[in-house]
Amino acid sequence: MDRWLKEKKRVIKKVLILVVVSIFIGGCICLGDAVIKLVRTENVNKENVDTSNIKAKGFVEDDGRYKLLAGHSGKITININAYVNKFQYSYITNGFNGNIIYVYEENIYGQEECTKIKDNLLRDMPRSVVNINNKISKMVIQFEDIESDVEISEFVVDNSFKPNPYLFFFWTIGSFFLLSLFVFKKEFAQHLAISTTFAIMMIGVILLSLQPPYFYSWDEQIHMKNIYSLGVTDIGEKLPESVAYLYDNVQFIQVNSMEERLDMMRILDAKNKMQSQMIDEYSFQLNSSGYIIQGGIFNLCSIAGLPFYICMLLSRGSNLLIYAFVLGLAVNLVPRGKRLLSIFALLPTPMFLSTVFTYDTIVTAFVILGLAIILRQFLERDEKFTIKMQCLFFACIVIGCLPKAVYAPLLLTGFFVPKNKFESKKNMYVFKTFILIGVLVLLSTFVLPTLISPNVSGDVRGGEDTSVSRQLMLIMHKPLSYALVLLTNIKDTFVKYTLGADAIGHFAYFGMNQQPILCALLLGGVVLTDSYKEKEGLEKINWKHRCIIWGSIAITITLIWTAMYLSFTEVGKLKIAGVQGRYYLPFLFALLLMFQTDKITNRIKVYNYQFIIMAVAGIITMQQMYTLILTHTCL
């Protein structure tokens, strides 16, 4: 007991030291950034631009206010010839109008270059604030055929001392994460599941803190409306104006600075107290199961009267908690490829999806856990496949497949568990019967509606000429032609959707990793070099295992592409639309694990190896956060 208490005190002491050091690093970088900007300016304050330096074309000027009518074009030229940290102007508009700000600035050689900044003027927002952080000669604000009237005023250059809290939080948590991996590398090597959960939570918390108060992920506005609708109990209940504002204007809303995101938070909180249009009648469907936790958290927070942005943040964060816990459990259960699964969990796309409104996280996490359980039965020589583990495997795959039944073929992997793993023949027959029934029921959830209602139209997002019934008839009349189209599309995108940025380096509408080869090299390198023996008595991955896993994955990929061909692709087109790399995430770990080999000997100490690969995975994701989110929406 005394030894345990001493060890506990030692760990707590180390953690406290790491916290202090991390805060110091974050504070130094945050203050250093603010001081550097301060040193570059001659006027350390906020100053209104003198009207003599402003020239407007196409605008009607009235006492310092510049008005532009709907349907017209115009530009405002502002001559400054000084260092500008932030530039802001106030505006009033009843709609949503885009403009381009042309900034004429000096490069590192002192030569003048023109930089374009896309700026959106949003209804109900009070001002636009853009980051310049350079010495400029002039700025031109260009409007083209605006959709609603705009009135602009109060042009301000802001060079005041402004330490950025987002920058501080990013570097503080990032430093704590990396330092903890190093200081506790031996402990984490012994408890890989805990280190995985810890790493996911650290990177996820940074991602959550950088989240702007609007929708920026794939179909997030649809997911959010469905999540909110789960809590609707009264017939004719109305949406809060905050949800309607974001939902109806998803393609326009963006922020370019910390000030704009704070303005947006205040506006959404005010709108949350107002009512909008009547909410559509929402019926609980199979895919609604993926919203239950997020919907419950969001509605509980709303009932508690928390600000709208906090409700969004906590609801998104519930996905992160599920992802961290389930992936940690999967790492604990899978007998081989533990480190491969750990770094896979930390890569940009799965981490990003764990912090947004979506059911993809539920699908990915639970399918991976189910596959980890079945891999354990294939590779653990002496362990029995208990009824508890059978139920857990079945439940995980079913939970993962309810929102997206195309992953149902992965349930078939349980059908190939060796008979000696079961406690009795009766138990084996019952389990495999449930497997077959489960696969058939899940597949019927998206096959039967098509057969029962043959005149179903397709998804209009895929094009005007989408039709499920006509595509189905085309497949039935020309099966060989469709097979060729299917195989060609799969072949042409396979590398991109497994090791490319589309699959593992994508931040949705924020953009993709500019160096996707780093993610691919990391995954491929770990597949080939993670040859450490986790324990004695493990089976090697043989061709039987590979055929089972690859076969079920091949069927799943076929269903994914066929589903998109039926609903999302215009009739007769050779290129199947709608398939995205993130659809491969639930089975990507199992697919890569089958390439693992024992022929390469790794002589690096396991705790050093694990520290290196987890740190690299974390740095890749944090670098993508920094360049795509923090620098564009948080400074």
C-alpha positions as CSV (number, residue, x, y, z in Angstrom):
1,M,0.0,0.0,0.0
2,D,2.8,2.4,0.9
3,R,4.5,1.7,-2.4
4,W,1.3,2.3,-4.3
5,L,0.8,5.6,-2.5
6,K,4.4,6.7,-3.2
7,E,3.9,5.8,-6.9
8,K,0.6,7.8,-7.0
9,K,2.2,10.8,-5.5
10,R,5.1,10.6,-8.0
11,V,2.6,10.5,-10.9
12,I,0.6,13.4,-9.5
13,K,3.8,15.4,-9.0
14,K,4.9,14.7,-12.6
15,V,1.5,15.7,-14.0
16,L,1.5,19.0,-12.0
17,I,4.9,19.8,-13.4
18,L,3.8,19.0,-16.9
19,V,0.7,21.3,-16.4
20,V,2.9,24.2,-15.3
21,V,5.4,23.7,-18.1
22,S,2.7,23.4,-20.7
23,I,1.0,26.6,-19.5
24,F,4.4,28.3,-19.6
25,I,5.0,27.1,-23.2
26,G,1.4,28.2,-24.3
27,G,1.8,31.5,-22.5
28,C,5.2,32.3,-24.1
29,I,4.0,31.5,-27.6
30,C,0.7,33.4,-27.1
31,L,2.4,36.5,-25.6
32,G,5.3,36.2,-28.1
33,D,2.9,36.3,-31.0
34,A,1.2,39.4,-29.6
35,V,4.5,41.1,-28.8
36,I,5.9,40.5,-32.3
37,K,2.8,42.1,-33.9
38,L,3.2,45.0,-31.5
39,V,6.8,45.6,-32.4
40,R,6.0,45.8,-36.1
41,T,3.5,48.7,-35.7
42,E,4.0,52.4,-35.1
43,N,0.6,53.0,-33.6
44,V,-0.3,50.6,-30.7
45,N,-4.1,51.2,-30.7
46,K,-7.3,51.2,-32.7
47,E,-7.6,54.0,-35.2
48,N,-10.4,55.0,-37.6
49,V,-9.2,55.4,-41.2
50,D,-9.4,59.0,-42.3
51,T,-12.1,59.6,-44.9
52,S,-9.5,61.3,-47.1
53,N,-7.9,57.9,-47.6
54,I,-11.1,56.2,-48.7
55,K,-12.4,56.2,-52.3
56,A,-15.6,54.6,-53.3
57,K,-16.9,53.6,-56.7
58,G,-20.5,52.5,-57.3
59,F,-21.5,53.3,-53.7
60,V,-23.6,56.2,-52.5
61,E,-21.8,58.1,-49.7
62,D,-23.8,59.7,-46.9
63,D,-21.9,61.2,-43.9
64,G,-19.2,58.4,-43.8
65,R,-21.6,55.7,-44.7
66,Y,-21.3,53.9,-48.0
67,K,-24.5,52.3,-49.5
68,L,-24.7,49.8,-52.3
69,L,-28.0,48.7,-53.7
70,A,-28.9,45.1,-54.5
71,G,-27.9,43.9,-58.0
72,H,-25.1,46.5,-58.3
73,S,-21.3,46.2,-58.1
74,G,-18.9,48.5,-56.4
75,K,-15.5,48.8,-54.7
76,I,-14.0,50.8,-51.9
77,T,-10.2,51.6,-52.0
78,I,-8.5,52.4,-48.7
79,N,-5.0,53.8,-48.8
80,I,-3.1,53.1,-45.6
81,N,0.7,52.5,-46.2
82,A,1.4,51.1,-42.8
83,Y,1.5,47.9,-40.8
84,V,-2.0,46.5,-40.2
85,N,-2.7,43.6,-37.7
86,K,-6.5,43.6,-38.0
87,F,-8.8,45.5,-40.3
88,Q,-12.5,45.9,-39.5
89,Y,-15.5,47.7,-40.8
90,S,-19.1,47.9,-39.6
91,Y,-22.0,46.9,-42.0
92,I,-25.8,46.5,-42.2
93,T,-27.4,44.1,-44.6
94,N,-30.7,42.1,-44.7
95,G,-29.2,39.2,-46.6
96,F,-25.9,37.5,-47.3
97,N,-23.4,39.1,-49.5
98,G,-19.9,38.0,-50.5
99,N,-17.0,40.2,-51.4
100,I,-13.3,39.9,-52.1
101,I,-10.7,42.0,-50.2
102,Y,-7.6,42.7,-52.2
103,V,-4.7,43.5,-49.9
104,Y,-1.5,45.0,-51.5
105,E,1.3,44.0,-49.1
106,E,5.0,43.6,-49.0
107,N,6.6,40.2,-49.2
108,I,9.9,39.2,-47.4
109,Y,11.9,40.9,-50.2
110,G,10.0,44.1,-49.8
111,Q,8.2,43.6,-53.1
112,E,4.5,44.4,-53.4
113,E,2.1,41.5,-53.9
114,C,-1.7,41.2,-53.9
115,T,-3.4,38.8,-51.6
116,K,-7.1,37.9,-51.9
117,I,-9.3,37.4,-48.8
118,K,-12.8,36.1,-49.2
119,D,-15.2,37.9,-46.9
120,N,-18.9,37.3,-46.3
121,L,-21.3,39.9,-44.9
122,L,-23.9,38.0,-42.9
123,R,-27.4,39.2,-41.9
124,D,-27.5,40.4,-38.2
125,M,-23.7,40.4,-37.8
126,P,-22.4,43.8,-36.8
127,R,-18.9,43.9,-38.4
128,S,-16.3,42.2,-40.5
129,V,-12.8,41.7,-39.0
130,V,-10.0,40.2,-41.1
131,N,-6.4,39.4,-40.2
132,I,-3.8,41.2,-42.3
133,N,-0.6,41.0,-40.1
134,N,1.6,42.8,-42.6
135,K,2.7,46.2,-43.9
136,I,0.3,47.2,-46.7
137,S,0.0,50.1,-49.2
138,K,-3.8,49.8,-49.8
139,M,-6.8,47.6,-49.7
140,V,-9.7,47.2,-52.2
141,I,-13.1,45.8,-51.1
142,Q,-14.8,44.5,-54.2
143,F,-18.5,43.7,-54.5
144,E,-20.1,42.0,-57.6
145,D,-23.9,41.9,-58.2
146,I,-24.8,41.8,-54.5
147,E,-28.1,40.1,-53.6
148,S,-29.3,42.6,-51.0
149,D,-28.6,46.3,-50.0
150,V,-25.4,46.9,-48.0
151,E,-24.3,49.8,-45.9
152,I,-20.7,50.0,-44.8
153,S,-19.1,52.4,-42.3
154,E,-16.4,52.8,-39.6
155,F,-13.2,51.5,-41.2
156,V,-10.8,50.7,-38.4
157,V,-7.1,49.6,-38.2
158,D,-6.6,47.6,-35.0
159,N,-3.0,47.3,-33.9
160,S,-3.7,47.0,-30.2
161,F,-2.1,44.4,-27.9
162,K,-4.2,41.2,-28.2
163,P,-3.0,37.9,-26.8
164,N,-5.0,35.2,-28.5
165,P,-6.7,32.7,-26.1
166,Y,-7.2,30.1,-28.9
167,L,-3.5,30.2,-29.6
168,F,-2.7,29.8,-25.9
169,F,-5.1,26.8,-25.5
170,F,-3.8,25.1,-28.7
171,W,-0.1,25.2,-27.6
172,T,-0.9,24.5,-23.9
173,I,-2.9,21.3,-24.6
174,G,-0.6,20.3,-27.5
175,S,2.5,20.7,-25.3
176,F,0.9,18.7,-22.4
177,F,-0.1,15.9,-24.8
178,L,3.4,15.6,-26.3
179,L,5.2,16.0,-23.0
180,S,3.0,13.4,-21.4
181,L,3.6,10.9,-24.2
182,F,7.4,11.3,-23.5
183,V,7.4,11.4,-19.7
184,F,5.1,8.5,-19.3
185,K,6.2,6.5,-22.4
186,K,7.0,3.4,-20.4
187,E,3.7,3.4,-18.6
188,F,1.8,4.1,-21.8
189,A,3.6,1.2,-23.5
190,Q,2.3,-1.1,-20.8
191,H,-1.3,0.3,-21.0
192,L,-1.8,1.1,-24.7
193,A,-5.6,1.3,-24.4
194,I,-5.3,4.1,-21.8
195,S,-2.7,5.9,-23.9
196,T,-5.0,5.7,-26.9
197,T,-8.0,7.1,-25.0
198,F,-5.8,9.8,-23.5
199,A,-4.4,10.9,-26.9
200,I,-7.8,11.0,-28.5
201,M,-9.2,13.1,-25.7
202,M,-6.2,15.6,-25.8
203,I,-6.4,16.1,-29.6
204,G,-10.2,16.1,-29.5
205,V,-10.3,18.8,-26.9
206,I,-8.1,21.0,-29.0
207,L,-10.3,20.4,-32.0
208,L,-13.5,21.1,-30.0
209,S,-12.0,24.4,-28.7
210,L,-11.3,25.5,-32.3
211,Q,-14.8,24.7,-33.6
212,P,-16.5,27.7,-35.1
213,P,-20.2,28.3,-34.1
214,Y,-21.6,27.0,-37.4
215,F,-21.8,23.9,-39.6
216,Y,-18.6,23.0,-41.5
217,S,-18.7,19.2,-41.9
218,W,-20.4,16.9,-44.4
219,D,-24.2,17.4,-44.2
220,E,-23.8,18.7,-40.7
221,Q,-26.9,20.9,-40.9
222,I,-29.0,17.9,-41.7
223,H,-27.5,15.9,-38.8
224,M,-28.1,18.9,-36.5
225,K,-31.7,19.3,-37.4
226,N,-32.3,15.5,-36.9
227,I,-30.5,15.7,-33.5
228,Y,-32.7,18.6,-32.4
229,S,-35.8,16.9,-33.7
230,L,-35.2,13.9,-31.4
231,G,-36.1,16.1,-28.5
232,V,-39.3,17.5,-30.0
233,T,-42.4,16.2,-28.1
234,D,-45.1,18.7,-28.9
235,I,-46.9,18.6,-32.2
236,G,-46.3,21.9,-34.1
237,E,-43.2,22.8,-32.0
238,K,-41.1,25.5,-33.6
239,L,-37.4,25.6,-34.2
240,P,-35.3,28.1,-32.3
241,E,-34.2,30.9,-34.7
242,S,-30.5,29.9,-33.9
243,V,-30.9,26.5,-35.5
244,A,-33.0,27.8,-38.4
245,Y,-30.4,30.6,-39.1
246,L,-27.5,28.1,-39.3
247,Y,-29.5,25.5,-41.2
248,D,-31.0,27.8,-43.9
249,N,-27.7,29.7,-44.5
250,V,-25.1,27.0,-44.2
251,Q,-23.5,27.9,-47.6
252,F,-23.0,31.5,-46.6
253,I,-21.9,31.5,-43.0
254,Q,-18.2,31.7,-42.2
255,V,-15.9,33.7,-39.9
256,N,-12.4,35.0,-40.5
257,S,-11.2,36.0,-37.1
258,M,-11.6,35.6,-33.3
259,E,-13.8,38.7,-33.1
260,E,-16.2,37.5,-35.8
261,R,-16.7,34.1,-34.1
262,L,-17.4,35.9,-30.7
263,D,-20.0,38.1,-32.5
264,M,-21.5,35.0,-34.0
265,M,-21.8,33.3,-30.6
266,R,-23.6,36.3,-29.1
267,I,-26.0,36.5,-32.1
268,L,-26.8,32.8,-31.9
269,D,-27.4,33.0,-28.2
270,A,-29.9,35.8,-28.7
271,K,-31.6,34.0,-31.6
272,N,-31.9,30.9,-29.4
273,K,-34.5,32.7,-27.4
274,M,-36.6,33.4,-30.5
275,Q,-38.8,31.0,-32.5
276,S,-38.6,30.3,-36.2
277,Q,-40.6,28.2,-38.7
278,M,-42.6,25.1,-37.7
279,I,-40.4,22.1,-37.5
280,D,-41.1,19.2,-39.9
281,E,-42.7,16.1,-38.4
282,Y,-39.8,13.8,-37.6
283,S,-40.2,10.1,-37.2
284,F,-37.6,7.9,-35.5
285,Q,-35.7,5.8,-38.1
286,L,-32.9,3.3,-38.0
287,N,-30.2,6.0,-38.6
288,S,-31.7,7.9,-35.7
289,S,-29.9,5.5,-33.4
290,G,-26.7,7.3,-34.2
291,Y,-28.1,10.5,-32.9
292,I,-29.4,9.4,-29.5
293,I,-26.4,10.5,-27.4
294,Q,-25.8,13.8,-29.2
295,G,-29.5,14.5,-29.2
296,G,-29.9,13.8,-25.5
297,I,-26.9,15.9,-24.5
298,F,-28.0,18.8,-26.7
299,N,-31.6,18.8,-25.4
300,L,-30.5,18.5,-21.7
301,C,-28.2,21.5,-22.2
302,S,-31.0,23.5,-23.8
303,I,-33.3,22.6,-20.9
304,A,-30.6,23.8,-18.5
305,G,-30.5,27.1,-20.2
306,L,-26.9,27.0,-21.4
307,P,-25.8,29.3,-24.2
308,F,-26.4,27.9,-27.7
309,Y,-22.7,27.5,-28.5
310,I,-22.0,25.6,-25.3
311,C,-25.0,23.3,-26.2
312,M,-23.4,22.7,-29.6
313,L,-19.9,22.1,-28.1
314,L,-21.1,19.6,-25.4
315,S,-23.3,17.7,-27.9
316,R,-20.4,17.5,-30.3
317,G,-18.1,16.5,-27.4
318,S,-20.3,13.5,-26.6
319,N,-19.2,12.0,-29.9
320,L,-15.6,12.4,-28.8
321,L,-16.2,10.7,-25.5
322,I,-17.8,7.7,-27.2
323,Y,-15.0,7.5,-29.8
324,A,-12.3,7.7,-27.2
325,F,-13.8,5.0,-24.9
326,V,-14.8,2.6,-27.7
327,L,-11.5,2.9,-29.6
328,G,-9.6,2.4,-26.3
329,L,-11.6,-0.7,-25.7
330,A,-10.9,-1.9,-29.2
331,V,-7.1,-1.4,-28.7
332,N,-7.4,-3.4,-25.5
333,L,-9.2,-6.3,-27.2
334,V,-7.4,-6.6,-30.5
335,P,-4.5,-9.1,-30.2
336,R,-2.4,-7.7,-33.0
337,G,-2.0,-4.3,-34.5
338,K,-2.7,-2.4,-31.3
339,R,-0.3,0.4,-32.2
340,L,-1.6,0.5,-35.7
341,L,-5.2,1.0,-34.4
342,S,-3.9,3.7,-31.9
343,I,-2.3,5.9,-34.6
344,F,-5.2,5.2,-37.0
345,A,-7.6,6.6,-34.3
346,L,-5.5,9.8,-34.1
347,L,-5.4,10.6,-37.8
348,P,-7.2,13.8,-39.1
349,T,-10.4,12.4,-40.7
350,P,-11.5,10.1,-37.8
351,M,-10.6,12.7,-35.2
352,F,-12.4,15.4,-37.1
353,L,-15.6,13.3,-37.4
354,S,-15.5,12.6,-33.7
355,T,-16.1,16.3,-32.9
356,V,-18.9,17.2,-35.3
357,F,-22.6,16.5,-35.6
358,T,-22.8,13.1,-37.4
359,Y,-23.5,9.4,-36.9
360,D,-20.3,8.4,-38.7
361,T,-18.4,8.3,-35.4
362,I,-20.9,5.7,-34.0
363,V,-20.6,3.7,-37.2
364,T,-16.8,3.8,-37.3
365,A,-16.1,3.2,-33.6
366,F,-18.5,0.3,-33.1
367,V,-17.7,-1.5,-36.3
368,I,-14.0,-1.3,-35.4
369,L,-14.7,-2.7,-32.0
370,G,-16.7,-5.5,-33.5
371,L,-13.9,-6.4,-35.9
372,A,-11.4,-6.2,-33.0
373,I,-13.4,-8.8,-31.1
374,I,-13.6,-11.2,-34.1
375,L,-9.9,-10.7,-34.8
376,R,-9.3,-11.8,-31.2
377,Q,-11.2,-15.0,-31.9
378,F,-9.1,-15.7,-35.0
379,L,-5.7,-15.0,-33.4
380,E,-6.1,-16.0,-29.7
381,R,-5.2,-19.7,-29.8
382,D,-6.4,-20.8,-26.4
383,E,-9.2,-18.3,-25.6
384,K,-12.8,-19.4,-25.9
385,F,-15.5,-17.3,-27.7
386,T,-17.7,-16.8,-24.7
387,I,-21.4,-15.9,-24.9
388,K,-20.6,-12.5,-23.5
389,M,-18.1,-11.8,-26.3
390,Q,-20.5,-13.2,-28.9
391,C,-23.2,-10.8,-27.7
392,L,-20.8,-7.9,-27.6
393,F,-19.6,-8.6,-31.2
394,F,-23.1,-8.9,-32.5
395,A,-24.3,-5.7,-30.7
396,C,-21.3,-3.7,-31.9
397,I,-21.7,-4.5,-35.6
398,V,-25.5,-4.0,-35.4
399,I,-25.1,-0.6,-33.6
400,G,-22.6,0.4,-36.2
401,C,-24.8,-0.8,-39.1
402,L,-28.1,0.7,-38.0
403,P,-27.3,4.2,-39.4
404,K,-25.6,2.7,-42.4
405,A,-26.6,-0.9,-43.2
406,V,-24.1,-1.2,-46.1
407,Y,-21.6,-2.5,-43.5
408,A,-23.7,-5.5,-42.7
409,P,-21.4,-7.9,-44.6
410,L,-18.8,-7.3,-41.9
411,L,-21.1,-9.2,-39.6
412,L,-20.4,-12.3,-41.7
413,T,-16.8,-12.5,-40.3
414,G,-18.4,-14.0,-37.2
415,F,-19.6,-16.9,-39.3
416,F,-16.0,-18.1,-39.8
417,V,-14.9,-18.4,-36.2
418,P,-13.4,-21.9,-35.7
419,K,-15.7,-24.4,-34.1
420,N,-13.2,-25.2,-31.4
421,K,-13.6,-21.6,-30.1
422,F,-17.2,-22.2,-29.0
423,E,-18.3,-23.8,-25.7
424,S,-20.6,-26.3,-27.5
425,K,-22.0,-27.1,-30.9
426,K,-25.4,-25.8,-29.9
427,N,-23.8,-22.5,-28.9
428,M,-22.0,-22.3,-32.3
429,Y,-25.2,-23.1,-34.3
430,V,-27.2,-20.5,-32.4
431,F,-24.6,-17.8,-32.8
432,K,-24.2,-18.5,-36.6
433,T,-27.9,-18.5,-37.1
434,F,-28.1,-15.1,-35.4
435,I,-25.3,-13.9,-37.7
436,L,-27.2,-14.9,-40.8
437,I,-30.5,-13.5,-39.6
438,G,-28.8,-10.2,-38.6
439,V,-27.1,-9.8,-42.0
440,L,-30.4,-10.5,-43.8
441,V,-32.4,-8.1,-41.6
442,L,-29.8,-5.3,-41.9
443,L,-29.5,-5.7,-45.7
444,S,-33.3,-5.7,-46.0
445,T,-33.6,-2.3,-44.4
446,F,-32.2,-0.6,-47.6
447,V,-32.9,-3.3,-50.2
448,L,-36.6,-3.9,-49.5
449,P,-37.7,-0.2,-49.8
450,T,-36.2,-0.1,-53.3
451,L,-38.0,-3.3,-54.3
452,I,-41.3,-2.4,-52.7
453,S,-41.3,1.2,-54.1
454,P,-39.6,0.9,-57.5
455,N,-40.5,4.5,-58.6
456,V,-38.2,6.0,-56.0
457,S,-36.4,9.1,-57.2
458,G,-32.7,9.5,-56.4
459,D,-30.9,12.2,-54.4
460,V,-31.1,15.5,-56.2
461,R,-27.7,16.4,-54.9
462,G,-26.3,13.9,-57.4
463,G,-27.9,15.6,-60.3
464,E,-31.3,16.2,-61.9
465,D,-31.5,12.8,-63.7
466,T,-31.1,10.5,-60.6
467,S,-33.6,7.7,-60.4
468,V,-33.3,4.6,-58.2
469,S,-35.8,2.6,-60.2
470,R,-34.2,3.3,-63.6
471,Q,-30.7,2.6,-62.3
472,L,-31.9,-0.7,-60.9
473,M,-33.5,-1.6,-64.3
474,L,-30.2,-0.7,-66.0
475,I,-28.2,-3.0,-63.7
476,M,-30.6,-5.9,-64.2
477,H,-30.6,-5.5,-68.0
478,K,-26.8,-5.0,-68.3
479,P,-25.2,-6.7,-65.3
480,L,-21.8,-7.2,-67.0
481,S,-21.6,-3.6,-68.0
482,Y,-22.4,-2.4,-64.5
483,A,-19.8,-4.8,-63.1
484,L,-17.2,-3.2,-65.4
485,V,-18.3,0.3,-64.3
486,L,-18.2,-0.8,-60.6
487,L,-14.8,-2.3,-60.8
488,T,-13.4,0.6,-62.7
489,N,-14.6,3.1,-60.2
490,I,-13.3,1.1,-57.2
491,K,-9.9,0.5,-58.9
492,D,-9.5,4.2,-59.8
493,T,-10.1,5.4,-56.3
494,F,-8.9,2.6,-54.1
495,V,-5.5,4.1,-53.1
496,K,-7.0,7.5,-52.7
497,Y,-9.8,6.1,-50.4
498,T,-7.5,4.0,-48.3
499,L,-4.2,5.8,-47.9
500,G,-5.0,9.2,-49.5
501,A,-6.1,12.5,-48.0
502,D,-9.7,11.8,-49.0
503,A,-9.8,9.0,-46.4
504,I,-7.4,9.9,-43.6
505,G,-6.5,13.6,-44.1
506,H,-9.8,15.4,-44.7
507,F,-11.4,18.2,-42.6
508,A,-14.5,18.4,-44.7
509,Y,-15.2,22.0,-45.8
510,F,-12.0,23.3,-44.1
511,G,-9.9,21.3,-46.6
512,M,-7.5,18.4,-46.8
513,N,-4.0,17.7,-45.6
514,Q,-1.5,19.2,-48.0
515,Q,1.0,16.4,-47.4
516,P,-1.2,13.2,-47.4
517,I,1.9,11.2,-48.1
518,L,2.9,11.6,-44.4
519,C,-0.3,9.9,-43.2
520,A,0.2,7.1,-45.8
521,L,3.9,6.6,-44.8
522,L,3.0,6.5,-41.1
523,L,0.2,3.9,-41.6
524,G,2.3,1.8,-44.0
525,G,5.4,2.1,-41.9
526,V,3.6,0.9,-38.7
527,V,1.9,-2.0,-40.6
528,L,5.4,-3.2,-41.6
529,T,7.4,-2.5,-38.5
530,D,5.0,-3.1,-35.6
531,S,6.3,-6.7,-35.1
532,Y,6.4,-6.7,-31.3
533,K,4.9,-9.8,-29.7
534,E,2.0,-8.6,-27.5
535,K,1.8,-12.0,-25.8
536,E,2.7,-15.7,-26.3
537,G,0.3,-18.1,-28.0
538,L,-1.0,-15.8,-30.7
539,E,-1.7,-17.2,-34.2
540,K,0.0,-15.6,-37.1
541,I,-2.2,-13.8,-39.6
542,N,-2.5,-16.4,-42.4
543,W,-4.2,-16.5,-45.8
544,K,-7.4,-17.9,-44.3
545,H,-7.8,-14.8,-42.1
546,R,-6.9,-12.5,-45.0
547,C,-9.5,-14.1,-47.3
548,I,-12.2,-13.8,-44.6
549,I,-11.5,-10.2,-43.8
550,W,-10.8,-9.1,-47.4
551,G,-13.8,-11.0,-48.7
552,S,-16.2,-9.3,-46.3
553,I,-14.7,-5.9,-47.0
554,A,-15.0,-6.5,-50.8
555,I,-18.7,-7.2,-50.4
556,T,-19.1,-4.1,-48.3
557,I,-17.2,-1.9,-50.8
558,T,-19.5,-3.2,-53.5
559,L,-22.6,-2.3,-51.5
560,I,-21.3,1.2,-50.8
561,W,-20.7,1.9,-54.5
562,T,-23.9,0.3,-55.6
563,A,-25.9,2.3,-53.0
564,M,-24.4,5.5,-54.4
565,Y,-24.9,4.4,-58.0
566,L,-28.6,3.8,-57.3
567,S,-29.4,7.0,-55.4
568,F,-26.7,9.5,-56.1
569,T,-25.6,9.0,-59.8
570,E,-27.4,10.2,-62.8
571,V,-28.8,7.3,-65.0
572,G,-26.3,5.9,-67.5
573,K,-23.2,7.7,-66.2
574,L,-20.0,5.8,-66.0
575,K,-18.6,7.7,-63.0
576,I,-20.3,6.8,-59.8
577,A,-21.0,9.9,-57.7
578,G,-21.3,10.4,-54.0
579,V,-18.7,7.9,-52.6
580,Q,-16.2,9.5,-50.2
581,G,-13.1,8.2,-48.6
582,R,-14.6,8.4,-45.1
583,Y,-16.9,5.6,-46.0
584,Y,-13.9,3.3,-45.9
585,L,-12.9,4.2,-42.3
586,P,-14.9,1.5,-40.4
587,F,-13.0,-1.3,-42.1
588,L,-9.7,0.4,-43.0
589,F,-7.9,-0.8,-39.9
590,A,-8.8,-4.4,-40.5
591,L,-7.9,-4.1,-44.2
592,L,-4.4,-2.7,-43.4
593,L,-3.8,-5.2,-40.5
594,M,-4.0,-8.1,-43.0
595,F,-0.7,-6.8,-44.5
596,Q,1.2,-7.1,-41.3
597,T,4.2,-9.3,-41.3
598,D,6.6,-10.9,-38.8
599,K,9.5,-11.0,-41.4
600,I,10.7,-7.5,-40.4
601,T,12.4,-7.3,-36.9
602,N,12.0,-4.1,-35.0
603,R,14.9,-3.6,-32.5
604,I,13.7,-0.2,-31.2
605,K,12.5,-0.4,-27.6
606,V,8.7,-0.7,-27.7
607,Y,8.1,2.4,-25.5
608,N,10.4,4.5,-27.7
609,Y,8.7,3.2,-30.8
610,Q,5.2,3.8,-29.5
611,F,6.1,7.3,-28.4
612,I,7.5,8.2,-31.8
613,I,4.5,7.0,-33.9
614,M,1.9,8.4,-31.5
615,A,3.7,11.7,-31.4
616,V,4.0,11.8,-35.2
617,A,0.3,11.0,-35.6
618,G,-0.7,13.7,-33.1
619,I,1.6,16.3,-34.7
620,I,0.1,15.5,-38.2
621,T,-3.4,16.1,-36.9
622,M,-2.5,19.2,-34.9
623,Q,-0.6,20.7,-37.8
624,Q,-3.7,20.3,-39.9
625,M,-5.8,21.9,-37.2
626,Y,-3.4,24.8,-37.0
627,T,-3.2,25.5,-40.8
628,L,-6.9,24.9,-41.7
629,I,-8.9,26.0,-38.7
630,L,-6.9,28.1,-36.2
631,T,-5.2,30.4,-38.7
632,H,-8.4,31.0,-40.7
633,T,-11.0,31.3,-38.0
634,C,-9.4,31.9,-34.6
635,L,-6.7,34.6,-34.8
